Amino acid sequence: MAADGKRHVLIAGGGVAALEAALALRAIAADRVAVELLAPDSQFWYRPLAVAEPFELGEARRFELADLARELGATLTAGALTGIDEWRHVAHTSTNKPIPYDVLLVACGVLPIPAIPGALTFRGPTDIEPFRRLLQEIEQGDVRSVAFVIPWGAGWPLPIYELALLTAAHLENRGMPEVAVTLVTPEEEPLQQFGSAASDAVRSLLGASGVELRALTYASAFSEGELEFTPEGSLPADRVVALPRLEGAPIDGLPQTVTGFIPVDAQCRVSGVADVFAAGDITNFGVKQGGIATQQADVAAAAIAADAGADVVPTRFEPVLRGLLLTGRQPRYLRRELGPAPVQEPVASYEPLWWPPAKIVGRHLAPFLASLAGSEPPASGGERPANVIELEVHLDPEVVVGPTSTPWSADHDASEAHVAEAMSPDPLVVAPEDTLGELAERMLESGTTAAVVSEYGRVIGILTTGDLIRASAMRVHPSEGRARQWMTAEPVTVSPRTSASVAVRLARDYGIHHLPVVESGHAVGMLVVDDAQRQVEMGIGLGF
């Protein structure tokens, strides 16, 4: 509790979700909470227009976080969140400075990991200059073909469509239509998150721009002029531009998925951890996008304010996805409601369906930034941007589909040795509230190195001896730490009928050593990947 009696809200992060949450709390609970921002960087980047900057159609802006914090009435502390002590309500930081909190909001974003070896990874402002150099190479005739790639694990595919379309328009304007431009995506349809109306429109745009589409294609590496696909095939290309794969940094004491994302409920509370919320890309919501981050931040802020006694009714996270697609061609505006009872049919129109066209639509953040630096510059001359598509979709969080899955299907069933032949039956199953001390004793007694965490019979996580060692290194008392805090949430699982070769590939992709074997939601075994690898090496009907 702060000295003035206000609840101390620590917001870990300095990006879109963090600022939106701070603004929302200022608007609805300024007399109830004191906000502290914990951020590793000194600047806030407004990133969406980074794709336009190489084409001189916009620029990625940056603001000093210290200035923004003063405007917000918040304090700013340098550092990154590395872990928490739930019992003592203390956050551990990269500067070794523990910070006590009453409420913690984790909004620290994710790490962009290069996903295609040999490709230019476009992560945002830091990659504007390398992309400019690529355009110069194309204009000089040194590059005759370029492929734009969405890898598996990319949470927001729209920027690569923008880069491909803007590049095609750029080349057409310079009389270079002979340069081959290809877009490679694991999606079944282009921008499939937006539904069939949007996919049809974007497919037509790609065709009209001369961009070849390779859908349902998993790119794996680029070398010696060949973009390699998994499980087979390739595409000749002089250069490859790819989106990064997104992963969350480890945060000790919080449940995270194998890729580092934090499970949250409909009010953005972290599952099973008191007084901790999460918003933005670090959450396990499948779409990683600024507009979604602001909506999660608003939901979390409402819940925090209500808990602090403010006259606010908490809301549920019911996302609306909006995307502003820069194309270099005539705009088309698309809208689709996705839910059990849509009010309107999907619409694809040349007339605007949403105005004004901001890249990140945040209830509080958009007007705040506009007041500081003026409105977002248009993507072309004139009063209305001439090369945008607006896409608005009401999303059901349970049915969001994106290019985030592995190229190896866990349901693959071939005439090969299966997981059932290599797994250990009767796995150790523990409850999420079991203490780490209890877990260590049971794992020692059973001689296992991993346990399945199950809630009401449903697998929700996996905990290994490595997790116990990590907790011990953080000086967590065995009677205080709980399985839910230290497990890997929403683990990668396989069925007994999954082939051993597919299980090995899954493990290799995710860098893991144990795979729970699940049937009808229940754990029926544990696969130690080394055992599956031995099956593969024995060649029992397996082939790569």
ZAGURO-872495 format. One line per 8 residues: number of its first residue (from 1); for each residue x, y, z of C-alpha. Coordinates in steps of 0.02 Angstrom, whole numbers, plus 50000, padded with zeros to 5 digits. Example, Ala and Ser with C-alpha at 12.3 -4.5 7.8 and 13.67 -1.06 7.14 Angstrom:
1> 50615 49775 50390 ~ 50684 49947 50357 .
This chain:
1> 50000 50000 50000 ~ 50069 50171 49952 ~ 50101 50303 50085 ~ 49943 50398 50035 ~ 49836 50243 50059 ~ 49821 50204 49874 ~ 49849 50028 49807 ~ 50019 50012 49726 .
9> 49996 49946 49549 ~ 50157 49891 49466 ~ 50145 49879 49277 ~ 50288 49779 49203 ~ 50316 49843 49027 ~ 50331 50002 48927 ~ 50232 49958 48771 ~ 50055 49975 48707 .
17> 49969 49869 48840 ~ 50066 49949 48982 ~ 50027 50127 48930 ~ 49845 50090 48892 ~ 49824 50011 49064 ~ 49907 50160 49150 ~ 49796 50281 49055 ~ 49640 50180 49095 .
25> 49683 50174 49281 ~ 49712 50362 49280 ~ 49540 50387 49202 ~ 49440 50271 49315 ~ 49537 50252 49478 ~ 49662 50394 49498 ~ 49605 50420 49678 ~ 49624 50236 49719 .
33> 49787 50176 49641 ~ 49967 50233 49622 ~ 50048 50169 49462 ~ 50230 50122 49438 ~ 50298 50072 49267 ~ 50441 49947 49260 ~ 50521 49953 49087 ~ 50689 49894 49018 .
41> 50694 50027 48881 ~ 50692 50216 48896 ~ 50582 50242 48743 ~ 50411 50190 48681 ~ 50405 50148 48495 ~ 50245 50168 48394 ~ 50290 50022 48281 ~ 50150 49987 48156 .
49> 50208 50113 48026 ~ 50382 50035 48020 ~ 50325 49938 47865 ~ 50285 50102 47776 ~ 50446 50194 47818 ~ 50559 50111 47687 ~ 50435 50170 47554 ~ 50425 50348 47625 .
57> 50240 50323 47668 ~ 50254 50350 47855 ~ 50374 50331 47999 ~ 50389 50235 48161 ~ 50382 50364 48300 ~ 50462 50356 48470 ~ 50426 50442 48635 ~ 50529 50457 48794 .
65> 50449 50346 48926 ~ 50501 50465 49064 ~ 50400 50604 48981 ~ 50250 50489 48956 ~ 50258 50431 49138 ~ 50255 50612 49198 ~ 50103 50647 49088 ~ 50019 50493 49163 .
73> 50059 50538 49342 ~ 50155 50374 49358 ~ 50330 50335 49418 ~ 50456 50248 49304 ~ 50584 50118 49358 ~ 50715 50047 49241 ~ 50726 49858 49227 ~ 50638 49702 49166 .
81> 50526 49584 49265 ~ 50617 49420 49296 ~ 50509 49338 49429 ~ 50389 49360 49572 ~ 50365 49304 49752 ~ 50178 49282 49760 ~ 50172 49257 49948 ~ 50266 49418 49987 .
89> 50199 49517 49838 ~ 50373 49560 49777 ~ 50431 49576 49596 ~ 50609 49528 49552 ~ 50695 49630 49417 ~ 50844 49622 49299 ~ 50930 49756 49404 ~ 50919 49648 49561 .
97> 50803 49777 49639 ~ 50651 49693 49719 ~ 50491 49796 49703 ~ 50344 49767 49821 ~ 50171 49780 49744 ~ 49989 49767 49791 ~ 49938 49722 49613 ~ 50050 49671 49468 .
105> 50004 49689 49285 ~ 50123 49594 49170 ~ 50127 49685 49003 ~ 50308 49657 48954 ~ 50279 49599 48777 ~ 50373 49458 48691 ~ 50539 49420 48609 ~ 50549 49418 48417 .
113> 50651 49264 48374 ~ 50721 49241 48197 ~ 50626 49094 48127 ~ 50700 49069 47952 ~ 50889 49048 47952 ~ 50967 49152 47813 ~ 50818 49270 47794 ~ 50802 49454 47837 .
121> 50691 49453 47991 ~ 50577 49606 47994 ~ 50540 49646 48177 ~ 50499 49830 48163 ~ 50598 49993 48172 ~ 50767 49908 48194 ~ 50750 49823 48024 ~ 50696 49974 47921 .
129> 50872 50009 47857 ~ 50911 49828 47806 ~ 50747 49826 47710 ~ 50791 49991 47626 ~ 50954 49913 47569 ~ 50856 49766 47498 ~ 50748 49886 47397 ~ 50907 49969 47331 .
137> 50976 49799 47278 ~ 50814 49763 47186 ~ 50816 49933 47099 ~ 50999 49905 47047 ~ 50952 49739 46967 ~ 51051 49633 47090 ~ 50894 49547 47156 ~ 50767 49471 47036 .
145> 50658 49375 47159 ~ 50606 49399 47339 ~ 50496 49292 47452 ~ 50399 49358 47601 ~ 50372 49225 47734 ~ 50256 49197 47882 ~ 50337 49064 47991 ~ 50242 48954 48111 .
153> 50237 49041 48279 ~ 50206 49216 48209 ~ 50061 49291 48306 ~ 50015 49432 48186 ~ 50035 49402 47999 ~ 49972 49568 47930 ~ 50141 49658 47918 ~ 50213 49533 47794 .
161> 50062 49558 47679 ~ 50095 49746 47690 ~ 50278 49725 47647 ~ 50240 49612 47499 ~ 50103 49724 47428 ~ 50199 49885 47456 ~ 50353 49808 47375 ~ 50251 49754 47224 .
169> 50176 49930 47207 ~ 50349 50007 47229 ~ 50419 49899 47088 ~ 50272 49936 46973 ~ 50295 50123 47000 ~ 50476 50102 46945 ~ 50435 49997 46793 ~ 50507 49835 46863 .
177> 50362 49711 46853 ~ 50480 49569 46804 ~ 50544 49551 46983 ~ 50459 49398 47060 ~ 50372 49429 47227 ~ 50303 49278 47323 ~ 50212 49267 47489 ~ 50232 49104 47584 .
185> 50114 49067 47728 ~ 50058 48917 47833 ~ 49882 48988 47828 ~ 49753 48896 47725 ~ 49689 49062 47660 ~ 49770 49235 47660 ~ 49735 49330 47822 ~ 49618 49191 47874 .
193> 49596 49266 48047 ~ 49479 49390 47966 ~ 49365 49264 47882 ~ 49323 49218 47703 ~ 49269 49392 47644 ~ 49437 49466 47692 ~ 49532 49316 47623 ~ 49446 49332 47455 .
201> 49484 49519 47448 ~ 49666 49498 47496 ~ 49688 49354 47374 ~ 49624 49468 47236 ~ 49741 49607 47292 ~ 49890 49491 47287 ~ 49843 49431 47115 ~ 49817 49607 47048 .
209> 49986 49657 47119 ~ 50075 49511 47040 ~ 50116 49430 47207 ~ 50116 49240 47199 ~ 50034 49159 47350 ~ 50099 48996 47424 ~ 49972 48947 47557 ~ 49981 48797 47675 .
217> 50170 48803 47656 ~ 50293 48794 47800 ~ 50459 48877 47764 ~ 50607 48814 47867 ~ 50770 48891 47803 ~ 50849 48995 47664 ~ 51020 48960 47590 ~ 51108 48964 47421 .
225> 50959 49039 47332 ~ 50831 48912 47392 ~ 50692 48937 47519 ~ 50668 48765 47594 ~ 50498 48697 47646 ~ 50447 48570 47777 ~ 50425 48425 47754 ~ 50485 48442 47574 .
233> 50502 48558 47427 ~ 50585 48727 47398 ~ 50568 48892 47306 ~ 50708 48982 47211 ~ 50733 49157 47282 ~ 50870 49287 47284 ~ 50813 49360 47451 ~ 50691 49310 47588 .
241> 50603 49425 47712 ~ 50518 49340 47860 ~ 50420 49385 48014 ~ 50494 49329 48180 ~ 50428 49190 48288 ~ 50363 49260 48452 ~ 50409 49194 48624 ~ 50388 49259 48800 .
249> 50538 49281 48913 ~ 50539 49166 49067 ~ 50464 49246 49223 ~ 50496 49142 49379 ~ 50344 49110 49486 ~ 50215 49129 49346 ~ 50136 48992 49240 ~ 50192 49002 49059 .
257> 50168 48896 48906 ~ 50312 48810 48818 ~ 50331 48967 48711 ~ 50325 49082 48863 ~ 50146 49146 48855 ~ 50045 49173 49015 ~ 49870 49097 49031 ~ 49738 49223 49085 .
265> 49551 49214 49117 ~ 49413 49323 49044 ~ 49463 49468 49158 ~ 49647 49448 49115 ~ 49691 49379 49287 ~ 49838 49258 49285 ~ 49769 49086 49323 ~ 49797 49034 49503 .
273> 49909 49180 49554 ~ 49837 49309 49674 ~ 49837 49494 49625 ~ 49926 49467 49460 ~ 49855 49513 49289 ~ 49928 49503 49114 ~ 49888 49595 48952 ~ 49958 49606 48777 .
281> 50071 49491 48679 ~ 50135 49401 48835 ~ 49963 49321 48861 ~ 49911 49157 48782 ~ 49783 49239 48667 ~ 49824 49183 48491 ~ 49826 49354 48406 ~ 49974 49466 48448 .
289> 49919 49640 48396 ~ 49919 49814 48471 ~ 49731 49838 48464 ~ 49702 49674 48553 ~ 49832 49724 48683 ~ 49740 49885 48723 ~ 49576 49792 48745 ~ 49655 49670 48866 .
297> 49735 49815 48959 ~ 49565 49900 48977 ~ 49488 49739 49045 ~ 49630 49716 49170 ~ 49623 49898 49224 ~ 49435 49887 49257 ~ 49460 49733 49366 ~ 49604 49814 49461 .
305> 49504 49973 49488 ~ 49352 49876 49549 ~ 49460 49777 49671 ~ 49527 49943 49736 ~ 49351 50004 49773 ~ 49321 50115 49621 ~ 49145 50132 49555 ~ 49182 50023 49405 .
313> 49098 49867 49339 ~ 49228 49739 49281 ~ 49208 49680 49102 ~ 49255 49523 49007 ~ 49382 49514 48868 ~ 49275 49511 48710 ~ 49399 49564 48576 ~ 49368 49657 48416 .
321> 49509 49637 48292 ~ 49547 49787 48182 ~ 49684 49788 48053 ~ 49741 49929 47940 ~ 49826 49849 47790 ~ 49939 49961 47686 ~ 49935 49899 47506 ~ 49990 50031 47381 .
329> 49828 50002 47284 ~ 49645 50049 47290 ~ 49573 50020 47463 ~ 49442 49893 47507 ~ 49358 49891 47676 ~ 49309 49725 47753 ~ 49205 49684 47905 ~ 49152 49520 47983 .
337> 49077 49470 48149 ~ 49141 49306 48215 ~ 49032 49227 48347 ~ 48884 49112 48376 ~ 48754 49241 48319 ~ 48828 49375 48205 ~ 48715 49525 48177 ~ 48779 49563 48002 .
345> 48845 49459 47859 ~ 49028 49481 47812 ~ 49054 49638 47707 ~ 49186 49682 47578 ~ 49169 49860 47515 ~ 49267 49996 47428 ~ 49182 50120 47544 ~ 49259 50152 47716 .
353> 49179 50051 47856 ~ 49283 50131 47994 ~ 49356 50304 48012 ~ 49479 50375 48058 ~ 49606 50242 48012 ~ 49727 50229 48160 ~ 49849 50085 48159 ~ 49827 50047 48345 .
361> 49651 50080 48407 ~ 49664 50107 48594 ~ 49523 50189 48690 ~ 49645 50292 48792 ~ 49813 50273 48705 ~ 49764 50335 48530 ~ 49698 50506 48585 ~ 49838 50523 48713 .
369> 49976 50500 48583 ~ 49883 50610 48460 ~ 49878 50749 48589 ~ 50066 50737 48613 ~ 50124 50725 48433 ~ 49978 50758 48318 ~ 49874 50631 48226 ~ 49951 50483 48134 .
377> 50019 50536 47964 ~ 49922 50472 47815 ~ 49990 50330 47711 ~ 49979 50437 47554 ~ 49935 50615 47506 ~ 49762 50690 47521 ~ 49635 50700 47661 ~ 49599 50514 47664 .
385> 49732 50377 47654 ~ 49723 50299 47481 ~ 49808 50133 47513 ~ 49726 50052 47662 ~ 49608 49908 47696 ~ 49512 49910 47857 ~ 49465 49746 47935 ~ 49353 49732 48087 .
393> 49310 49564 48163 ~ 49219 49520 48323 ~ 49319 49373 48389 ~ 49274 49227 48497 ~ 49433 49195 48597 ~ 49400 49008 48591 ~ 49399 48996 48400 ~ 49539 49112 48346 .
401> 49648 49025 48218 ~ 49815 49090 48162 ~ 49980 49032 48088 ~ 50048 48987 48259 ~ 50047 48799 48257 ~ 50191 48682 48221 ~ 50201 48607 48046 ~ 50200 48435 48125 .
409> 50025 48373 48163 ~ 50011 48285 48331 ~ 49862 48190 48261 ~ 49964 48110 48123 ~ 49929 47924 48116 ~ 50036 47826 47996 ~ 50086 47645 47985 ~ 50235 47675 48099 .
417> 50280 47643 48279 ~ 50169 47748 48389 ~ 50190 47843 48552 ~ 50095 47705 48644 ~ 50243 47588 48613 ~ 50371 47705 48693 ~ 50275 47800 48827 ~ 50276 47765 49014 .
425> 50098 47722 49067 ~ 50021 47782 49231 ~ 50108 47953 49235 ~ 50130 48048 49396 ~ 49980 48165 49406 ~ 49980 48310 49529 ~ 49862 48451 49574 ~ 49901 48633 49533 .
433> 49899 48683 49717 ~ 50020 48545 49773 ~ 50177 48620 49850 ~ 50348 48600 49771 ~ 50405 48503 49923 ~ 50263 48377 49901 ~ 50303 48363 49716 ~ 50488 48332 49747 .
441> 50447 48191 49868 ~ 50325 48108 49749 ~ 50442 48123 49600 ~ 50583 48048 49702 ~ 50472 47904 49760 ~ 50410 47865 49586 ~ 50580 47887 49502 ~ 50508 48007 49373 .
449> 50579 48170 49307 ~ 50414 48249 49257 ~ 50235 48260 49322 ~ 50072 48304 49236 ~ 49974 48444 49319 ~ 49789 48408 49309 ~ 49637 48509 49364 ~ 49467 48423 49372 .
457> 49540 48282 49268 ~ 49601 48396 49129 ~ 49786 48418 49090 ~ 49836 48600 49116 ~ 50025 48588 49133 ~ 50185 48490 49154 ~ 50317 48511 49290 ~ 50492 48438 49277 .
465> 50643 48421 49391 ~ 50716 48569 49296 ~ 50571 48676 49358 ~ 50605 48621 49537 ~ 50789 48668 49519 ~ 50739 48838 49448 ~ 50623 48870 49597 ~ 50759 48817 49717 .
473> 50881 48938 49635 ~ 50755 49076 49668 ~ 50754 49030 49854 ~ 50571 48978 49847 ~ 50523 48887 50005 ~ 50462 48709 49967 ~ 50304 48737 50069 ~ 50261 48902 49982 .
481> 50291 48869 49797 ~ 50147 48786 49705 ~ 50143 48679 49549 ~ 50033 48805 49457 ~ 50164 48943 49475 ~ 50312 48842 49409 ~ 50233 48724 49282 ~ 50235 48744 49094 .
489> 50054 48787 49059 ~ 49955 48720 48910 ~ 50093 48595 48869 ~ 50124 48518 48700 ~ 50040 48347 48706 ~ 50022 48195 48594 ~ 49899 48053 48584 ~ 49943 47868 48600 .
497> 49916 47852 48413 ~ 50040 47989 48365 ~ 50188 47916 48271 ~ 50353 47917 48364 ~ 50435 48015 48224 ~ 50307 48155 48238 ~ 50331 48159 48427 ~ 50519 48179 48404 .
505> 50492 48319 48279 ~ 50372 48409 48396 ~ 50497 48398 48537 ~ 50637 48459 48425 ~ 50533 48609 48367 ~ 50490 48661 48544 ~ 50654 48613 48628 ~ 50572 48499 48757 .
513> 50610 48327 48828 ~ 50442 48267 48897 ~ 50274 48253 48809 ~ 50115 48211 48908 ~ 50013 48079 48818 ~ 49831 48132 48823 ~ 49668 48052 48771 ~ 49499 48138 48791 .
521> 49584 48272 48896 ~ 49656 48148 49022 ~ 49838 48098 49046 ~ 49868 47916 48999 ~ 50057 47918 48989 ~ 50219 48018 48982 ~ 50337 48010 48835 ~ 50520 48041 48870 .
529> 50581 48102 48703 ~ 50744 48004 48714 ~ 50639 47845 48716 ~ 50546 47899 48560 ~ 50711 47944 48478 ~ 50775 47768 48510 ~ 50620 47701 48423 ~ 50661 47811 48274 .
537> 50843 47758 48271 ~ 50793 47575 48278 ~ 50703 47605 48114 ~ 50541 47519 48164 ~ 50450 47570 48007 ~ 50503 47751 48031 ~ 50572 47864 47899 ~ 50621 48046 47880 .
